[in-house]
Amino acid sequence: MLLGKQAIDDDANQTGQMLAALWDRPQATFASKVEVDGGVARVTREVDAGLETIEVDLPAVITSDLRLNEPRFIKLPDIMKAKAKPIETIELASLGVEPGDHLKTTHYAAPAKRSKGVMVKDVAELVAALKSKGLIR
């Protein structure tokens, strides 16, 4: 399954990873190149140190990076033609998918209120305040 890496909500890169966990399948994130060979996908992904190539057994969840595909530039007449084409609707049952909520919320709570900040005059006072709270030694 190929997904984008970003969501419109908070850009946290969670959707592909959550899907892989729920589906109990391997995942490859930030894919800039994907090669499929039989039941294995060879995925080149971008990491802080450069490029890394990994192999995952298929089926797997792969999230794309912006370099995976070169965008097409569509002409206005083609956009107008596309608007007139019918949209095919497929029923979930025909795909063997059962509708419904498969996640269960077990707990939620509002975050703790932030305490009022403290102004310090210099570094020595800051260090003393952090030590008194046990944040540093």
N, CA, C and O atoms as a GROMACS GRO file, in nm:
protein
  548
    1MET      N    1   0.084  -0.115   0.000
    1MET     CA    2   0.000   0.000   0.000
    1MET      C    3   0.090   0.123   0.000
    1MET      O    4   0.180   0.134   0.083
    2LEU      N    5   0.066   0.213  -0.090
    2LEU     CA    6   0.147   0.333  -0.104
    2LEU      C    7   0.069   0.452  -0.052
    2LEU      O    8  -0.043   0.479  -0.096
    3LEU      N    9   0.129   0.525   0.043
    3LEU     CA   10   0.065   0.642   0.103
    3LEU      C   11   0.158   0.761   0.093
    3LEU      O   12   0.279   0.745   0.072
    4GLY      N   13   0.103   0.879   0.107
    4GLY     CA   14   0.185   0.997   0.120
    4GLY      C   15   0.242   1.003   0.261
    4GLY      O   16   0.193   0.934   0.351
    5LYS      N   17   0.344   1.083   0.280
    5LYS     CA   18   0.404   1.090   0.415
    5LYS      C   19   0.338   1.195   0.500
    5LYS      O   20   0.353   1.192   0.622
    6GLN      N   21   0.264   1.288   0.440
    6GLN     CA   22   0.210   1.399   0.515
    6GLN      C   23   0.058   1.394   0.518
    6GLN      O   24  -0.007   1.345   0.425
    7ALA      N   25   0.003   1.444   0.628
    7ALA     CA   26  -0.141   1.459   0.640
    7ALA      C   27  -0.171   1.608   0.651
    7ALA      O   28  -0.082   1.688   0.685
    8ILE      N   29  -0.294   1.646   0.624
    8ILE     CA   30  -0.326   1.788   0.629
    8ILE      C   31  -0.349   1.837   0.770
    8ILE      O   32  -0.361   1.957   0.793
    9ASP      N   33  -0.356   1.744   0.867
    9ASP     CA   34  -0.386   1.789   1.003
    9ASP      C   35  -0.265   1.847   1.074
    9ASP      O   36  -0.269   1.963   1.117
   10ASP      N   37  -0.157   1.770   1.089
   10ASP     CA   38  -0.043   1.822   1.165
   10ASP      C   39   0.092   1.779   1.110
   10ASP      O   40   0.194   1.804   1.174
   11ASP      N   41   0.094   1.716   0.995
   11ASP     CA   42   0.221   1.679   0.930
   11ASP      C   43   0.309   1.594   1.022
   11ASP      O   44   0.430   1.617   1.030
   12ALA      N   45   0.248   1.497   1.091
   12ALA     CA   46   0.321   1.419   1.190
   12ALA      C   47   0.371   1.284   1.137
   12ALA      O   48   0.437   1.211   1.211
   13ASN      N   49   0.340   1.249   1.013
   13ASN     CA   50   0.386   1.124   0.954
   13ASN      C   51   0.342   1.004   1.037
   13ASN      O   52   0.422   0.915   1.066
   14GLN      N   53   0.214   1.000   1.075
   14GLN     CA   54   0.162   0.892   1.158
   14GLN      C   55   0.078   0.792   1.082
   14GLN      O   56   0.075   0.674   1.119
   15THR      N   57   0.009   0.834   0.978
   15THR     CA   58  -0.091   0.750   0.914
   15THR      C   59  -0.033   0.619   0.862
   15THR      O   60  -0.087   0.512   0.891
   16GLY      N   61   0.076   0.624   0.786
   16GLY     CA   62   0.136   0.502   0.733
   16GLY      C   63   0.186   0.411   0.843
   16GLY      O   64   0.167   0.289   0.836
   17GLN      N   65   0.247   0.466   0.944
   17GLN     CA   66   0.301   0.386   1.053
   17GLN      C   67   0.190   0.322   1.134
   17GLN      O   68   0.202   0.206   1.176
   18MET      N   69   0.080   0.396   1.158
   18MET     CA   70  -0.033   0.340   1.231
   18MET      C   71  -0.099   0.228   1.150
   18MET      O   72  -0.136   0.125   1.205
   19LEU      N   73  -0.113   0.250   1.020
   19LEU     CA   74  -0.173   0.148   0.934
   19LEU      C   75  -0.088   0.021   0.934
   19LEU      O   76  -0.143  -0.089   0.943
   20ALA      N   77   0.044   0.034   0.924
   20ALA     CA   78   0.132  -0.082   0.926
   20ALA      C   79   0.119  -0.158   1.058
   20ALA      O   80   0.119  -0.282   1.059
   21ALA      N   81   0.107  -0.086   1.168
   21ALA     CA   82   0.091  -0.151   1.298
   21ALA      C   83  -0.042  -0.223   1.308
   21ALA      O   84  -0.048  -0.337   1.355
   22LEU      N   85  -0.150  -0.159   1.264
   22LEU     CA   86  -0.282  -0.222   1.269
   22LEU      C   87  -0.292  -0.342   1.176
   22LEU      O   88  -0.358  -0.441   1.207
   23TRP      N   89  -0.224  -0.332   1.062
   23TRP     CA   90  -0.228  -0.436   0.959
   23TRP      C   91  -0.124  -0.545   0.988
   23TRP      O   92  -0.126  -0.652   0.927
   24ASP      N   93  -0.033  -0.516   1.081
   24ASP     CA   94   0.076  -0.607   1.119
   24ASP      C   95   0.161  -0.644   0.997
   24ASP      O   96   0.190  -0.761   0.973
   25ARG      N   97   0.201  -0.541   0.922
   25ARG     CA   98   0.284  -0.559   0.802
   25ARG      C   99   0.406  -0.468   0.813
   25ARG      O  100   0.403  -0.371   0.888
   26PRO      N  101   0.514  -0.499   0.739
   26PRO     CA  102   0.632  -0.413   0.742
   26PRO      C  103   0.603  -0.277   0.679
   26PRO      O  104   0.507  -0.260   0.605
   27GLN      N  105   0.691  -0.182   0.711
   27GLN     CA  106   0.674  -0.048   0.656
   27GLN      C  107   0.807   0.008   0.610
   27GLN      O  108   0.913  -0.029   0.661
   28ALA      N  109   0.800   0.096   0.513
   28ALA     CA  110   0.916   0.170   0.466
   28ALA      C  111   0.870   0.314   0.449
   28ALA      O  112   0.776   0.341   0.374
   29THR      N  113   0.936   0.406   0.518
   29THR     CA  114   0.892   0.545   0.517
   29THR      C  115   0.985   0.631   0.432
   29THR      O  116   1.100   0.593   0.407
   30PHE      N  117   0.935   0.746   0.390
   30PHE     CA  118   1.012   0.846   0.314
   30PHE      C  119   1.074   0.790   0.186
   30PHE      O  120   1.189   0.820   0.155
   31ALA      N  121   1.000   0.709   0.113
   31ALA     CA  122   1.051   0.645  -0.007
   31ALA      C  123   1.072   0.745  -0.119
   31ALA      O  124   0.981   0.819  -0.156
   32SER      N  125   1.195   0.747  -0.174
   32SER     CA  126   1.222   0.830  -0.291
   32SER      C  127   1.237   0.745  -0.416
   32SER      O  128   1.241   0.797  -0.528
   33LYS      N  129   1.246   0.611  -0.398
   33LYS     CA  130   1.254   0.518  -0.510
   33LYS      C  131   1.203   0.383  -0.462
   33LYS      O  132   1.240   0.338  -0.353
   34VAL      N  133   1.118   0.316  -0.542
   34VAL     CA  134   1.064   0.185  -0.507
   34VAL      C  135   1.080   0.091  -0.625
   34VAL      O  136   1.038   0.122  -0.736
   35GLU      N  137   1.142  -0.025  -0.600
   35GLU     CA  138   1.156  -0.129  -0.702
   35GLU      C  139   1.095  -0.257  -0.647
   35GLU      O  140   1.132  -0.300  -0.538
   36VAL      N  141   1.002  -0.317  -0.721
   36VAL     CA  142   0.937  -0.439  -0.676
   36VAL      C  143   0.995  -0.557  -0.753
   36VAL      O  144   1.002  -0.555  -0.876
   37ASP      N  145   1.036  -0.659  -0.678
   37ASP     CA  146   1.092  -0.780  -0.738
   37ASP      C  147   1.025  -0.899  -0.670
   37ASP      O  148   1.066  -0.942  -0.563
   38GLY      N  149   0.922  -0.953  -0.735
   38GLY     CA  150   0.849  -1.065  -0.676
   38GLY      C  151   0.775  -1.021  -0.551
   38GLY      O  152   0.693  -0.930  -0.556
   39GLY      N  153   0.803  -1.086  -0.440
   39GLY     CA  154   0.737  -1.055  -0.314
   39GLY      C  155   0.816  -0.960  -0.226
   39GLY      O  156   0.789  -0.950  -0.106
   40VAL      N  157   0.913  -0.890  -0.284
   40VAL     CA  158   0.997  -0.799  -0.206
   40VAL      C  159   1.001  -0.662  -0.274
   40VAL      O  160   1.009  -0.652  -0.397
   41ALA      N  161   0.994  -0.557  -0.193
   41ALA     CA  162   1.010  -0.420  -0.244
   41ALA      C  163   1.143  -0.365  -0.193
   41ALA      O  164   1.170  -0.370  -0.073
   42ARG      N  165   1.224  -0.313  -0.283
   42ARG     CA  166   1.350  -0.248  -0.246
   42ARG      C  167   1.321  -0.098  -0.246
   42ARG      O  168   1.289  -0.039  -0.349
   43VAL      N  169   1.333  -0.038  -0.129
   43VAL     CA  170   1.294   0.102  -0.110
   43VAL      C  171   1.416   0.186  -0.076
   43VAL      O  172   1.487   0.158   0.021
   44THR      N  173   1.441   0.287  -0.156
   44THR     CA  174   1.545   0.385  -0.124
   44THR      C  175   1.476   0.498  -0.051
   44THR      O  176   1.378   0.554  -0.100
   45ARG      N  177   1.528   0.530   0.067
   45ARG     CA  178   1.465   0.631   0.150
   45ARG      C  179   1.566   0.734   0.194
   45ARG      O  180   1.686   0.706   0.206
   46GLU      N  181   1.517   0.853   0.218
   46GLU     CA  182   1.604   0.962   0.262
   46GLU      C  183   1.610   0.963   0.414
   46GLU      O  184   1.507   0.963   0.482
   47VAL      N  185   1.732   0.965   0.467
   47VAL     CA  186   1.755   0.976   0.611
   47VAL      C  187   1.852   1.092   0.633
   47VAL      O  188   1.904   1.149   0.537
   48ASP      N  189   1.876   1.128   0.759
   48ASP     CA  190   1.962   1.242   0.789
   48ASP      C  191   2.101   1.230   0.727
   48ASP      O  192   2.160   1.329   0.684
   49ALA      N  193   2.154   1.107   0.722
   49ALA     CA  194   2.290   1.085   0.671
   49ALA      C  195   2.296   1.072   0.519
   49ALA      O  196   2.405   1.059   0.464
   50GLY      N  197   2.182   1.074   0.451
   50GLY     CA  198   2.183   1.060   0.305
   50GLY      C  199   2.075   0.964   0.260
   50GLY      O  200   1.960   0.974   0.303
   51LEU      N  201   2.111   0.869   0.172
   51LEU     CA  202   2.016   0.771   0.121
   51LEU      C  203   2.042   0.635   0.185
   51LEU      O  204   2.156   0.597   0.210
   52GLU      N  205   1.934   0.562   0.210
   52GLU     CA  206   1.942   0.428   0.268
   52GLU      C  207   1.850   0.339   0.186
   52GLU      O  208   1.739   0.380   0.153
   53THR      N  209   1.894   0.218   0.152
   53THR     CA  210   1.810   0.125   0.078
   53THR      C  211   1.777   0.007   0.168
   53THR      O  212   1.866  -0.056   0.226
   54ILE      N  213   1.647  -0.021   0.180
   54ILE     CA  214   1.601  -0.134   0.261
   54ILE      C  215   1.512  -0.222   0.176
   54ILE      O  216   1.462  -0.179   0.073
   55GLU      N  217   1.493  -0.345   0.220
   55GLU     CA  218   1.400  -0.438   0.154
   55GLU      C  219   1.291  -0.475   0.252
   55GLU      O  220   1.317  -0.503   0.369
   56VAL      N  221   1.167  -0.476   0.203
   56VAL     CA  222   1.054  -0.518   0.285
   56VAL      C  223   0.975  -0.623   0.209
   56VAL      O  224   0.962  -0.618   0.087
   57ASP      N  225   0.923  -0.719   0.284
   57ASP     CA  226   0.836  -0.821   0.224
   57ASP      C  227   0.702  -0.758   0.192
   57ASP      O  228   0.651  -0.675   0.267
   58LEU      N  229   0.645  -0.799   0.079
   58LEU     CA  230   0.513  -0.750   0.039
   58LEU      C  231   0.406  -0.847   0.085
   58LEU      O  232   0.433  -0.967   0.090
   59PRO      N  233   0.287  -0.803   0.119
   59PRO     CA  234   0.241  -0.665   0.117
   59PRO      C  235   0.302  -0.585   0.230
   59PRO      O  236   0.329  -0.638   0.338
   60ALA      N  237   0.323  -0.457   0.205
   60ALA     CA  238   0.384  -0.366   0.302
   60ALA      C  239   0.321  -0.229   0.287
   60ALA      O  240   0.251  -0.202   0.189
   61VAL      N  241   0.346  -0.144   0.384
   61VAL     CA  242   0.302  -0.005   0.378
   61VAL      C  243   0.425   0.080   0.346
   61VAL      O  244   0.526   0.074   0.416
   62ILE      N  245   0.416   0.158   0.239
   62ILE     CA  246   0.526   0.243   0.196
   62ILE      C  247   0.474   0.386   0.192
   62ILE      O  248   0.373   0.414   0.128
   63THR      N  249   0.544   0.476   0.260
   63THR     CA  250   0.506   0.617   0.254
   63THR      C  251   0.605   0.690   0.165
   63THR      O  252   0.726   0.667   0.172
   64SER      N  253   0.554   0.777   0.081
   64SER     CA  254   0.635   0.841  -0.021
   64SER      C  255   0.699   0.970   0.027
   64SER      O  256   0.650   1.037   0.118
   65ASP      N  257   0.808   1.003  -0.037
   65ASP     CA  258   0.875   1.130  -0.019
   65ASP      C  259   0.843   1.213  -0.142
   65ASP      O  260   0.797   1.158  -0.243
   66LEU      N  261   0.865   1.343  -0.138
   66LEU     CA  262   0.831   1.427  -0.253
   66LEU      C  263   0.912   1.393  -0.377
   66LEU      O  264   0.872   1.432  -0.487
   67ARG      N  265   1.024   1.324  -0.364
   67ARG     CA  266   1.108   1.292  -0.480
   67ARG      C  267   1.069   1.161  -0.549
   67ARG      O  268   1.132   1.122  -0.647
   68LEU      N  269   0.967   1.093  -0.498
   68LEU     CA  270   0.926   0.965  -0.558
   68LEU      C  271   0.866   0.983  -0.696
   68LEU      O  272   0.878   0.894  -0.781
   69ASN      N  273   0.804   1.094  -0.720
   69ASN     CA  274   0.734   1.113  -0.846
   69ASN      C  275   0.758   1.255  -0.897
   69ASN      O  276   0.769   1.349  -0.818
   70GLU      N  277   0.766   1.270  -1.026
   70GLU     CA  278   0.775   1.402  -1.086
   70GLU      C  279   0.634   1.445  -1.124
   70GLU      O  280   0.568   1.375  -1.201
   71PRO      N  281   0.585   1.557  -1.072
   71PRO     CA  282   0.446   1.597  -1.098
   71PRO      C  283   0.422   1.625  -1.245
   71PRO      O  284   0.510   1.673  -1.317
   72ARG      N  285   0.300   1.595  -1.288
   72ARG     CA  286   0.259   1.625  -1.424
   72ARG      C  287   0.203   1.766  -1.430
   72ARG      O  288   0.147   1.814  -1.331
   73PHE      N  289   0.219   1.831  -1.540
   73PHE     CA  290   0.158   1.961  -1.561
   73PHE      C  291   0.046   1.942  -1.662
   73PHE      O  292   0.072   1.916  -1.780
   74ILE      N  293  -0.076   1.955  -1.616
   74ILE     CA  294  -0.193   1.925  -1.698
   74ILE      C  295  -0.243   2.053  -1.764
   74ILE      O  296  -0.248   2.159  -1.702
   75LYS      N  297  -0.280   2.040  -1.891
   75LYS     CA  298  -0.331   2.154  -1.967
   75LYS      C  299  -0.477   2.181  -1.929
   75LYS      O  300  -0.549   2.089  -1.892
   76LEU      N  301  -0.518   2.305  -1.940
   76LEU     CA  302  -0.654   2.345  -1.903
   76LEU      C  303  -0.761   2.265  -1.978
   76LEU      O  304  -0.859   2.224  -1.915
   77PRO      N  305  -0.749   2.240  -2.110
   77PRO     CA  306  -0.852   2.161  -2.178
   77PRO      C  307  -0.867   2.020  -2.118
   77PRO      O  308  -0.978   1.967  -2.111
   78ASP      N  309  -0.756   1.960  -2.074
   78ASP     CA  310  -0.764   1.828  -2.013
   78ASP      C  311  -0.834   1.832  -1.877
   78ASP      O  312  -0.905   1.738  -1.841
   79ILE      N  313  -0.814   1.940  -1.803
   79ILE     CA  314  -0.884   1.957  -1.675
   79ILE      C  315  -1.034   1.968  -1.700
   79ILE      O  316  -1.113   1.907  -1.627
   80MET      N  317  -1.073   2.042  -1.800
   80MET     CA  318  -1.215   2.058  -1.832
   80MET      C  319  -1.277   1.926  -1.876
   80MET      O  320  -1.391   1.896  -1.840
   81LYS      N  321  -1.203   1.844  -1.952
   81LYS     CA  322  -1.253   1.712  -1.993
   81LYS      C  323  -1.271   1.622  -1.872
   81LYS      O  324  -1.368   1.547  -1.864
   82ALA      N  325  -1.178   1.629  -1.777
   82ALA     CA  326  -1.184   1.544  -1.658
   82ALA      C  327  -1.307   1.577  -1.574
   82ALA      O  328  -1.366   1.487  -1.513
   83LYS      N  329  -1.346   1.704  -1.569
   83LYS     CA  330  -1.462   1.743  -1.490
   83LYS      C  331  -1.591   1.678  -1.541
   83LYS      O  332  -1.684   1.655  -1.465
   84ALA      N  333  -1.594   1.648  -1.671
   84ALA     CA  334  -1.715   1.592  -1.732
   84ALA      C  335  -1.722   1.440  -1.720
   84ALA      O  336  -1.827   1.381  -1.745
   85LYS      N  337  -1.613   1.376  -1.682
   85LYS     CA  338  -1.612   1.230  -1.675
   85LYS      C  339  -1.687   1.182  -1.552
   85LYS      O  340  -1.682   1.246  -1.446
   86PRO      N  341  -1.759   1.068  -1.564
   86PRO     CA  342  -1.832   1.016  -1.448
   86PRO      C  343  -1.736   0.957  -1.344
   86PRO      O  344  -1.629   0.906  -1.378
   87ILE      N  345  -1.775   0.966  -1.218
   87ILE     CA  346  -1.697   0.909  -1.109
   87ILE      C  347  -1.757   0.774  -1.072
   87ILE      O  348  -1.875   0.764  -1.039
   88GLU      N  349  -1.675   0.672  -1.078
   88GLU     CA  350  -1.721   0.536  -1.047
   88GLU      C  351  -1.727   0.518  -0.896
   88GLU      O  352  -1.632   0.551  -0.824
   89THR      N  353  -1.840   0.466  -0.848
   89THR     CA  354  -1.858   0.439  -0.706
   89THR      C  355  -1.852   0.289  -0.683
   89THR      O  356  -1.920   0.213  -0.751
   90ILE      N  357  -1.769   0.247  -0.588
   90ILE     CA  358  -1.752   0.105  -0.556
   90ILE      C  359  -1.800   0.082  -0.414
   90ILE      O  360  -1.758   0.152  -0.322
   91GLU      N  361  -1.887  -0.016  -0.395
   91GLU     CA  362  -1.936  -0.048  -0.261
   91GLU      C  363  -1.828  -0.120  -0.182
   91GLU      O  364  -1.755  -0.202  -0.238
   92LEU      N  365  -1.818  -0.090  -0.053
   92LEU     CA  366  -1.718  -0.155   0.032
   92LEU      C  367  -1.734  -0.306   0.034
   92LEU      O  368  -1.635  -0.379   0.030
   93ALA      N  369  -1.856  -0.353   0.039
   93ALA     CA  370  -1.882  -0.497   0.046
   93ALA      C  371  -1.823  -0.571  -0.074
   93ALA      O  372  -1.778  -0.685  -0.061
   94SER      N  373  -1.824  -0.508  -0.191
   94SER     CA  374  -1.768  -0.574  -0.310
   94SER      C  375  -1.616  -0.589  -0.302
   94SER      O  376  -1.558  -0.670  -0.374
   95LEU      N  377  -1.553  -0.511  -0.213
   95LEU     CA  378  -1.408  -0.520  -0.194
   95LEU      C  379  -1.371  -0.609  -0.076
   95LEU      O  380  -1.253  -0.630  -0.048
   96GLY      N  381  -1.472  -0.662  -0.007
   96GLY     CA  382  -1.446  -0.746   0.108
   96GLY      C  383  -1.405  -0.666   0.231
   96GLY      O  384  -1.338  -0.718   0.320
   97VAL      N  385  -1.446  -0.539   0.235
   97VAL     CA  386  -1.411  -0.452   0.348
   97VAL      C  387  -1.535  -0.431   0.433
   97VAL      O  388  -1.643  -0.400   0.382
   98GLU      N  389  -1.518  -0.448   0.562
   98GLU     CA  390  -1.630  -0.429   0.654
   98GLU      C  391  -1.625  -0.288   0.710
   98GLU      O  392  -1.525  -0.250   0.771
   99PRO      N  393  -1.731  -0.208   0.690
   99PRO     CA  394  -1.729  -0.072   0.744
   99PRO      C  395  -1.741  -0.074   0.896
   99PRO      O  396  -1.790  -0.171   0.954
  100GLY      N  397  -1.696   0.031   0.958
  100GLY     CA  398  -1.711   0.041   1.102
  100GLY      C  399  -1.586   0.096   1.166
  100GLY      O  400  -1.482   0.112   1.102
  101ASP      N  401  -1.598   0.125   1.294
  101ASP     CA  402  -1.487   0.180   1.371
  101ASP      C  403  -1.406   0.066   1.429
  101ASP      O  404  -1.457  -0.013   1.509
  102HIS      N  405  -1.280   0.056   1.390
  102HIS     CA  406  -1.194  -0.053   1.437
  102HIS      C  407  -1.098  -0.006   1.545
  102HIS      O  408  -1.018  -0.086   1.595
  103LEU      N  409  -1.104   0.121   1.582
  103LEU     CA  410  -1.020   0.174   1.688
  103LEU      C  411  -1.107   0.202   1.809
  103LEU      O  412  -1.224   0.240   1.795
  104LYS      N  413  -1.052   0.184   1.927
  104LYS     CA  414  -1.126   0.206   2.049
  104LYS      C  415  -1.051   0.310   2.133
  104LYS      O  416  -0.933   0.293   2.162
  105THR      N  417  -1.120   0.416   2.171
  105THR     CA  418  -1.059   0.516   2.257
  105THR      C  419  -1.069   0.466   2.400
  105THR      O  420  -1.178   0.440   2.451
  106THR      N  421  -0.956   0.451   2.464
  106THR     CA  422  -0.955   0.399   2.601
  106THR      C  423  -0.948   0.510   2.705
  106THR      O  424  -0.994   0.493   2.817
  107HIS      N  425  -0.889   0.624   2.668
  107HIS     CA  426  -0.875   0.732   2.764
  107HIS      C  427  -0.835   0.860   2.693
  107HIS      O  428  -0.762   0.857   2.594
  108TYR      N  429  -0.882   0.969   2.741
  108TYR     CA  430  -0.832   1.098   2.696
  108TYR      C  431  -0.848   1.198   2.809
  108TYR      O  432  -0.937   1.184   2.894
  109ALA      N  433  -0.764   1.296   2.811
  109ALA     CA  434  -0.768   1.399   2.914
  109ALA      C  435  -0.705   1.526   2.859
  109ALA      O  436  -0.618   1.522   2.772
  110ALA      N  437  -0.749   1.636   2.912
  110ALA     CA  438  -0.691   1.764   2.872
  110ALA      C  439  -0.549   1.773   2.925
  110ALA      O  440  -0.520   1.719   3.032
  111PRO      N  441  -0.460   1.839   2.853
  111PRO     CA  442  -0.323   1.854   2.904
  111PRO      C  443  -0.322   1.938   3.032
  111PRO      O  444  -0.411   2.020   3.054
  112ALA      N  445  -0.221   1.917   3.113
  112ALA     CA  446  -0.208   1.994   3.237
  112ALA      C  447  -0.188   2.141   3.204
  112ALA      O  448  -0.124   2.176   3.105
  113LYS      N  449  -0.243   2.226   3.287
  113LYS     CA  450  -0.226   2.370   3.266
  113LYS      C  451  -0.081   2.409   3.292
  113LYS      O  452  -0.017   2.355   3.383
  114ARG      N  453  -0.032   2.499   3.214
  114ARG     CA  454   0.106   2.547   3.231
  114ARG      C  455   0.112   2.637   3.354
  114ARG      O  456   0.023   2.718   3.380
  115SER      N  457   0.219   2.620   3.428
  115SER     CA  458   0.239   2.708   3.543
  115SER      C  459   0.297   2.840   3.497
  115SER      O  460   0.353   2.851   3.388
  116LYS      N  461   0.284   2.939   3.583
  116LYS     CA  462   0.333   3.072   3.550
  116LYS      C  463   0.486   3.068   3.539
  116LYS      O  464   0.551   3.002   3.620
  117GLY      N  465   0.541   3.136   3.444
  117GLY     CA  466   0.685   3.141   3.425
  117GLY      C  467   0.754   3.226   3.532
  117GLY      O  468   0.689   3.303   3.603
  118VAL      N  469   0.884   3.211   3.542
  118VAL     CA  470   0.963   3.284   3.640
  118VAL      C  471   1.070   3.362   3.566
  118VAL      O  472   1.138   3.308   3.479
  119MET      N  473   1.085   3.487   3.601
  119MET     CA  474   1.189   3.570   3.541
  119MET      C  475   1.315   3.559   3.628
  119MET      O  476   1.308   3.568   3.751
  120VAL      N  477   1.430   3.540   3.564
  120VAL     CA  478   1.557   3.534   3.636
  120VAL      C  479   1.646   3.647   3.586
  120VAL      O  480   1.633   3.694   3.473
  121LYS      N  481   1.737   3.691   3.674
  121LYS     CA  482   1.823   3.804   3.641
  121LYS      C  483   1.947   3.764   3.562
  121LYS      O  484   1.995   3.838   3.477
  122ASP      N  485   1.998   3.641   3.594
  122ASP     CA  486   2.122   3.600   3.528
  122ASP      C  487   2.128   3.447   3.524
  122ASP      O  488   2.039   3.378   3.573
  123VAL      N  489   2.235   3.396   3.467
  123VAL     CA  490   2.253   3.252   3.450
  123VAL      C  491   2.262   3.182   3.585
  123VAL      O  492   2.206   3.073   3.602
  124ALA      N  493   2.329   3.242   3.680
  124ALA     CA  494   2.344   3.180   3.812
  124ALA      C  495   2.207   3.159   3.877
  124ALA      O  496   2.183   3.055   3.939
  125GLU      N  497   2.119   3.256   3.864
  125GLU     CA  498   1.984   3.243   3.922
  125GLU      C  499   1.905   3.135   3.847
  125GLU      O  500   1.828   3.061   3.909
  126LEU      N  501   1.923   3.127   3.716
  126LEU     CA  502   1.856   3.022   3.637
  126LEU      C  503   1.902   2.884   3.682
  126LEU      O  504   1.820   2.796   3.703
  127VAL      N  505   2.034   2.865   3.696
  127VAL     CA  506   2.089   2.736   3.739
  127VAL      C  507   2.036   2.701   3.878
  127VAL      O  508   2.000   2.586   3.903
  128ALA      N  509   2.032   2.798   3.969
  128ALA     CA  510   1.982   2.773   4.104
  128ALA      C  511   1.835   2.732   4.101
  128ALA      O  512   1.796   2.640   4.174
  129ALA      N  513   1.754   2.798   4.018
  129ALA     CA  514   1.613   2.763   4.008
  129ALA      C  515   1.594   2.622   3.952
  129ALA      O  516   1.510   2.547   4.001
  130LEU      N  517   1.672   2.586   3.851
  130LEU     CA  518   1.662   2.451   3.793
  130LEU      C  519   1.707   2.345   3.894
  130LEU      O  520   1.648   2.237   3.900
  131LYS      N  521   1.810   2.375   3.971
  131LYS     CA  522   1.856   2.281   4.074
  131LYS      C  523   1.750   2.262   4.181
  131LYS      O  524   1.728   2.150   4.227
  132SER      N  525   1.685   2.368   4.223
  132SER     CA  526   1.583   2.359   4.328
  132SER      C  527   1.464   2.275   4.285
  132SER      O  528   1.398   2.214   4.369
  133LYS      N  529   1.436   2.271   4.154
  133LYS     CA  530   1.328   2.188   4.102
  133LYS      C  531   1.372   2.046   4.069
  133LYS      O  532   1.292   1.963   4.028
  134GLY      N  533   1.503   2.020   4.087
  134GLY     CA  534   1.555   1.887   4.060
  134GLY      C  535   1.572   1.856   3.912
  134GLY      O  536   1.583   1.739   3.875
  135LEU      N  537   1.576   1.958   3.828
  135LEU     CA  538   1.589   1.937   3.686
  135LEU      C  539   1.734   1.920   3.640
  135LEU      O  540   1.762   1.859   3.537
  136ILE      N  541   1.826   1.975   3.719
  136ILE     CA  542   1.969   1.954   3.694
  136ILE      C  543   2.038   1.930   3.826
  136ILE      O  544   1.981   1.958   3.932
  137ARG      N  545   2.160   1.879   3.821
  137ARG     CA  546   2.237   1.855   3.944
  137ARG      C  547   2.345   1.956   3.961
  137ARG      O  548   2.419   1.951   4.059
   0.00000   0.00000   0.00000
